[in-house]
Amino acid sequence: MIWTILHIIDIILWLIIAGSVAYVVFFALISLFYDKEDNVARHAAAISNQMTKFLILYPAYNEDRVIIHAVTQFLLQDYPKDHYTLTVISDHMQPETNEILKKLPITLLTPTFEKSSKAKAMQYAITQVQGNFDNVVILDADNVVRPEFLSQLNILCSVYDAIQCHRCAKNANNDVAVLDGASEEINNTIFRKAHNRLGLSSALIGSGMCFSYKLFKENVFKLSTAGEDREMEALLLHQEVFIKYAPDIHVFDEKVSSQDNFQRQRMRWMTAQIQSLLSNIPKIPGAIIHGKINFIDKTIQQALIPRSILILLLGGISIFITIAVPAWCEKWWVLFGLLAIALFIAIPSPLRIQSFKKVFSIPGLVLRMLKNILHINRKNTDFIHTQHDT
């Protein structure tokens, strides 16, 4: 009897984990399909010859180390200067930093929030910056872009109301940064590129995002948690707004270089994932009735086991079952093998060797992530700042 119960538990656990693995494997394979060039956007841009007016927002909470470099690099755009307004929302930054920023051709806002958040910073900017804007671009304080960034966005803005650019690593100075960069690229492959290739919306990241000004203004004041990107994504998908992924428009993002920062960052992400899942579930019946496939898919994403935990969990169970009950282990190793192949496909080829050399750093990072589970707050209103090391 006891062995029958244990076998049932083994099968149920395998099925639960298999669901997360199947999702990753499916979209990893879809990413291999041929991606047709977005000639629709190029043709529309050629006909209209439109020059989009952009509002660029840099929410910057205690970002003295990185904000000046990011802003000065952005000002090298080859786009007409009178067609974009760069705004820094300086929250709890040093007076010396603000003095330097004041000398640059930008709009500097210096609000004082009792409880800071990125959502509050964006809401404040929309109320304070006046102008006839077509689109809003959201960047993190450490994000650096190339001079052709706005020119490339201008082409897509003629067709799409919501765009997620290709955020990628600008540093790989240690094991943590390399794995963080690889994780970002896996997400880009599975949740953005592959989804678009199936006609589904891309996931948002939190920076490197571009929205039509009207759409952004209608939704930004509905954001209330520290997982503002997931909130915004859920709002747009519920409104059936398609999110376009732009793999050729790069936004270089600083990857975390310390285990403490990694844990703090994942704490914010895991909390946002739980909060988003709980918020979306009650809306699922209506989404099914009205055929809102993107919203349903997003809810499924939030229910997936975080990938780093999935790797360690699946590997650990496979080894344990092999030792304890060898007759049950084959299905576990098959699942582990499928996950490994999917992740190999999802990582861009230039990063594969470098990433797999750092694989032994994963267990320690995952154990730190597991500690976060004890501190998850489903309301998720407290802003958790990730410090930069450079």
N, C-alpha and C positions, 0 to 999 in steps of 0.2 A: 504493500500500500504506500509506504513512504517513498519508494522509488517511483511509483506512478505519479505521485504529487510533485516530486522534484522534476520529473520529466515534463509534466504539464507546465511548470514554472519556467523550465528551460525553453520550451517552445514559445510560450507567451513573450518572454523577454527577447528571444530571437526575433519574433515578429515585430515587436516595438522598435527595436534597433534597425531591423531590415527596412522599415518605412523610411527612416532618415537616410540610410545608405542608398536606397532605390532612387530617391529624389536627386541626390548628388550624382549618381551614376547616369541617370537619364539625361540631365541637363549637360553633364560633361560630354556625353556622346553627341548631343545636339550641337554643341559648340564647334564640332568638327565639320559641320555642314558648310557648304559654300555660302559666303556672305556677299550678297549682291551690293554693289556700290549704291549709295543713296543718291541716285540721279534725280529723284523727285524734288529733293530740297535744292539741289544745284540748279535744276531747270527753273524752279519757281523764283529763286534768287536772281537768275539771269534775266528773267522777264520783268520782275518788279524793280530791280536795281536799287532795292531799299537799303538805306543805311540806318540800322537800328540804333536807338538812343538807350544806352545802358546805365542803370544805377548799380554800382559795384559796392557791396557791403562786406566789410571786414569786422565782424564782432571780435573784440579783443579784450579778454579778461585776464589781467595780470600777465600780459604777453610782451613785456619789455624786451626780452631777449631776441625775439624774432620779427616783430611787427615792422620795424623800420626797413629791414632788408626786403621783406615781402612787398611792401608798398613801393619802394624805390625801383624794384625790379618790374612791378606792374606798370609803372609809369613809362616804361620803354615800349609800350604798345605802338604798333604801326597803324593803329586806328585813329581817325580824326579826334583830336583832343576835345573838341566841342560836342562830341557825340557820346561821351561817357563822363559820369561823375563818380569819383572814387571817394567813398565815405568810410572812415574808421570810427567805430563806436568804442571809445576808450573807457573801459570799466576797471577801476582800481589799478591803473597804471601810474608809473612815477611821473611827477611834474617834468623831470628832465626829458623823458620820452615824449610827452605831449608838446613840449617846446620845440623839439626837433620836427615833429609831425606838422606843427603849425606853419613851419617854413616851406612845406611842400605844397604843390598845387592840388590839394585835396580838401574835402569837408571833414572837419574833426568834431565829433560829438563827445561830450564828457558827462554822461549821466551818472547818478549815484543811486544804485538800487539797494534796497534793504536786503533782498535776496536776489543775487545775480543769476541770470540764465541767458543762454543764447537767444531763446525765444523773445525774452524781454528786450534784448538789445536790438533785434530786428524790428520788433513792434515800435520801439522808440524811434528808430531811424525812419521808418515809413511816415511817422507823424511829423518829423522835424525837417526832412529834406524835401524841398519843393522842386517840381520840375515836370516836364512833359516826357515821361519815360515810357519806353516800349517794353523793356525787359529788366529783370533784376538778376544779378549774379551774386551768389553767396560763396564766400571763400573763408577758410580758417586763417588765423593770423600767421601761421607758418607756411601757407601755400604760396608756391612760386609758379608763375606761368611764363610761357614763351611770348615773344613780341606779336606773334600772329594769332594769339588766343581769341581776341574779340573779332577779328576778321573771319576766323573759322566759325565762331558762334553765330555771326551775322547771317551766314548762309543757312544754317539750320533753323534759326529763329523765324524765317519766313514761312516755315511749315509747322513747326512743333511749339506747343505752349509750355512744355516741361522737358528739360534736357539734363542728363547726368553726364558730366565729362569723365574722362579716364583718369582717375586719381591713382598715382603710382608713387613709389618710394623715391625720395631724393637722398637717402642715406642707407648704408649697409655696413655700419661700423662695428657690429658685434652680432652674436647669435640671435639675440632677442629682436634686433632690428631686421635681420634677414628673414626670420620666421614671420614677423609682423608684415613685412613687404610681400612675402609669398602668400600669406593669408589674404591680403588685400587683392592680389591678382587672381586667386582662386574665386573669391567673391565676384570679381569683375567678369570672370568667365561664366560662372554658373548662374548668378542672379542678375546679370546685365546682358552680356553678349548673347548667351544662349537663349535667354527669354525673348529678346528682340527678334532673334532668328525664327522663333515660333510665332511671332506676332503678338507676344505678351509684353507688358510694360517692364522696363528696367527698374531695379531697386534703386532708391536714393542712398547716398552715403552720409550726407551732412555738410559736405563742402564740394566745390566744383559743380554747383547746381545752378541752373538758369531757368527762370520762369517768366512768363508774360507778366508784366507789371500788374495788370488788372487781376489776373488769377491769384498772384501772390498776395496782393492787398486784401482780397476777399477772404483768404484763408489764414494769413499769418496771425491774426488776432484770435484765432480759435486754438492756437497752440498753448498748452499749459504745463507740460511736463518737461523733464530734462532730456527726453527722447524726441526732440522736436522734429528730426528728420523722419522718423517712423510715423509720427502723427501727421506730418504733412503728406507723406506718401499715402497713408490710409485715406485721408481726406480727398486727395486727387483721384485715387482709384475708385472711391465710392462715387465720385462725380464723373467717372468714366473718362478721365483725362489720361491720354497715353503718354508714357514717359520714355523718351528716346535716349538711348545710350550712344555716346559719341566716342568711340575708341581711339580716334586720331587726334582728339583735343585733350592734351595732357595737362594735368594739374599735379605738380610735384609736392608731395606731402612728407613731413618729417615723421619717420617711424620711431616708436618708443625704443629706448636703448637700455632701460633698466627694468628689472623684474618688478619693482614697486610700481613704476609707471604702467607697466603692462597689466598688472593686477587692477590698478585704479581704472584704467581704460576699459578693461573687460567687465569690471563691476558696473560701469555705466551702461555698457552695451547689453549685458544680461538683464539688468533691471528694466531697460527700455523694451527688450524683447518680451519679457513676462507681462509688462504693462500693456504693450501693444496687443498681445494675444488675448488678454482678458477684455480689452476694449473692443476688439474686433468680433469675438465669438457671438455676442448677442445680435450682431448685424448680419450674420451668415444666412439665416433663413430668408431675409429680404433680398440678399445678394443672389441667392440661388433662384428665387422666384423671378428676378429681373435679369438673370444671366450675366451677372457681373463677375466674369471669369478672373479678371486680374485681382479683384478684391479677395476672392476665394483663395487664389494662389498665394497671395500675400499672407493670409491667415495661416495657411499650411506652412509657409516658411517660418513663421514665428513659433510654430509647434515643433520644429525640428530640433534635435539634440545639437547643441553647439559643436562645431566640427572638431575642435581640439579635444574636447571631452570625448567625442565619439571615437577618435583614434585610440586614445588611451583605454577607454572602456572596452572597446572591441578587442584590442590586443590583449588586455589583461584577462578578459573572459575566455578568449581562445586558448591561452596558455593554461589557465586554471582547469578548464574542461578537459583539455588534452591529458593533464596529469590525473585528474579525479575520475573522469568517466570517458575514456578514449573513444568509446562507441558513439558518443554524441558530438564529437568535436568537428567532424567534417563540415557541417553546415556553417559553423562559426568561422573556420578558416576560409571558406568560400566567400563569406561576407566580407571578411577582412581583406582578402585579395581583391575583390571588386572595388572596395573603397580605395585601396592603394592605387589601383589602375586609374580610377576616376580622378583622384587628386593629381596623379602624374600627368594626365591629359590636361587638367585645368591649369596647371602651372605653366607659364610661357617657357619655351625651350631654353632660353638663355639663363633662366633662374633655377632650372631643375637640379643640376649638379650641386650648385651652391646651397640650395634649400635642403636637399637630402643629406648633405654633410652635417647639418645642424639638427638632425632628427632626434638625437639623444638629449637635446635641451627641452624637448616637448614635455616629458613627464613632470619636471619641476614646475614649468609654467602652468600646466593643467592643474596640478595640486593647488597652486595659488588661486586659480580660477574657481576651484571647488569650494574654497573657503568663502568665496563671495556669496554662495548660495545661502549661507546663514544670515547674510546682511541685506538680502534683496527686499526692497520696499516697493510694493505693487503700485503705490501712488506716484512714486518717482518724480517728486517735485524739487528735490534738492540737487543743485548743480554740483557735479563732481569734476573738478578741473584736472586735466592731465598736464603736468609740467613738462616743459621742453628742456632738453639737456644741452642744446647748443644755442 
